[in-house]
Amino acid sequence: MNLLQIKDLRYIWHPCSQMKDYEDFPPIIIERGEGVFLYDTEGKRYLDAISSWWVNLFGHNNKRINRAIKNQIEKLEHVIFANFSHKPAIELAERIVNITPEGLNKVFFADNGSSAIEVALKLSFQYFQQIGKIKKTKFAAITNAYHGETLGALSVGNIDLYSKIYKPLLLNTFKVEGPDCYRCKYNLSRETCSAECFEHMEKTIIEHHEEIAGIVIEPMVQGAAGMKIYSSVYLKKLREICDEYDIHLIADEIAVGFGRTGKMFACEHAGISPDIMCLSKGLTAGYLPLSLTLMTDKIYEAFYDEYTTLKAFLHSHSYTGNPISCAVACETLNIFEEESIIEKNEIKSELINEKVKELLLDIPYVGEFRQIGMIGAIELVKDKDTKESFDWRERVGYKIYKIALKYGVLLRPLGNVIYFMPPYVINDEQIELMVNVARKAIKEYFGL
Ligand SMILES: *Cc1c(COP(=O)(O)O)cnc(C)c1O
C-alpha cells in the first residue's frame, strides 16, 4: 500500500463496500481520466466499462463539458432557487420538457437520483391528499426493483441486500412479482411474449387500487437487479391499468435515460408517457450531481393555490438547481443533438453484441447474454441447463472483477452478472479490449 492508500483507509468509508475487503485490495487512487480510460497514480490505465456507476456518457475529461463548466463558473456558481432563477436552469427545463415523453410539462430540481425518487413519492402522495382521495397512501413496486438508498427510495426498492436490515424503518409498500425473463415461469421469450407475468400486477391493483397512489418502475431494464431486461408490453399494460384506476405511473429513468437503451428515454420503447419521471446519472454526462423530477400539469395544478391553503410543495435542497450542473446538462443535450449520439450508438451496440457472441458465449458458465442499446450483460450460472446460480457467498463476480482490473478493465459486476455499460465515446478497438479482458478474467477464474 502506498501512503495515499494508507491515508484513504485511515479516514474514508467507501460506498457499497465491506471495508474489510480493502485490507488485501486497497483503493485504486485515480489521478486523471481521458475518454474511456482512467489512470491511477502509478500510471496504470483502466478502461471504464461501467461508466463510473452508469453516469459517464462522453468520456472522462471531455473538452466540451469542461468548457461549459469554465464558461458558467466565470458567471455564477450558485444562487438560491426559491424566488430566484437563472438561464441554465430555464434552458434545461425547457429543453427537457421538449424531448421527454408527451405530457411531462413541469420540472422539479434536486441533486441526486434518490432525492428525485423522494420528490416523486411525496408529490404523488400529496397530490391524492389534496384532491380528496385520501386513502391513496401507498406505493407498489416490482420484485428486484432498485430506486436508490434513502429511506423512501429503499421502501420502493426490492433488493434485500440494500434494504433488509432497515425494514422496520421503511414505508409499507406493495411488492409485486415482476418480470423475470431469463427464468420465465411461462416459458416465453421476452421478444415475443405478451407480458403474461403482468397478471400479478393486475391482481394487486384490482385488489388494492383504492390504497395505491403510485407504481414506481425502472422502464425496460432493472439495473441494479443485474441488468434484467423485460418486454415493453409490460409497460404498455401498466400504463393502461394505471389510467383505469387513477394511479401514478412513476418512471425511474435515472439509469436508463439519456440514450442508454438505444432511445433517448426508455419509455419510448413502449410509446408511453408516465405521470412522473425521474432523471439523473447521465443528465450531466457523469460530471456533477443533479436530478430532475418531471410531472404532468394535472399533478402540478393540484398544488397551485393560495399559500394559506398549505397546498404548496415545500421540498427543497440547498443545492437545488445548481447553475454549473445545469450548464453541464445543457451542454450534454447539445452533444446529443450535434454529434448524432443515438445513431452512432446503434453501430457500437451492434459491435458489442458481435464481440460478446464471438468471445463469451462459448464459456460454459455463461447462462445468458442480454442486451439493449448500450447495456450488455452476461449472467454466469453454475449450470446452463438448470440455470442454477452460484451462491452469493462465493463472490464469483467480485473475484472476476479483481482479475479484470489486473488486465486494465473496470467491470464491477452485479453479483454474478458481468455487464458492459461503457461511455458512448468507446471505439471499436476499445470494445474489443473490454470484451477480451472479460473473457480472459472469466476463463482465468474458472481455470479454463
Ligand atoms: C442510481 C439509481 C438511483 C439512485 O440514484 P443516486 O443518485 O445514486 O441516489 C435510482 N434509481 C435507479 C434506477 C438508479 O440506477
PDBQT file of the ligand as one rigid body, heavy atoms in Angstrom, charges set to zero:
ROOT
HETATM    1  C1  LIG A 501     -28.656   5.044  -9.380  1.00  0.00    +0.000 C 
HETATM    2  C2  LIG A 501     -30.098   4.875  -9.355  1.00  0.00    +0.000 A 
HETATM    3  C3  LIG A 501     -30.908   5.556  -8.432  1.00  0.00    +0.000 A 
HETATM    4  C4  LIG A 501     -30.339   6.405  -7.326  1.00  0.00    +0.000 C 
HETATM    5  O1  LIG A 501     -29.591   7.487  -7.773  1.00  0.00    +0.000 OA
HETATM    6  P1  LIG A 501     -28.459   8.087  -6.788  1.00  0.00    +0.000 P 
HETATM    7  O2  LIG A 501     -28.001   9.318  -7.496  1.00  0.00    +0.000 OA
HETATM    8  O3  LIG A 501     -27.402   7.041  -6.690  1.00  0.00    +0.000 OA
HETATM    9  O4  LIG A 501     -29.111   8.370  -5.490  1.00  0.00    +0.000 OA
HETATM   10  C5  LIG A 501     -32.258   5.381  -8.515  1.00  0.00    +0.000 A 
HETATM   11  N1  LIG A 501     -32.817   4.600  -9.452  1.00  0.00    +0.000 NA
HETATM   12  C6  LIG A 501     -32.090   3.941 -10.363  1.00  0.00    +0.000 A 
HETATM   13  C7  LIG A 501     -32.768   3.114 -11.391  1.00  0.00    +0.000 C 
HETATM   14  C8  LIG A 501     -30.708   4.034 -10.326  1.00  0.00    +0.000 A 
HETATM   15  O5  LIG A 501     -29.974   3.337 -11.202  1.00  0.00    +0.000 OA
ENDROOT
TORSDOF 0
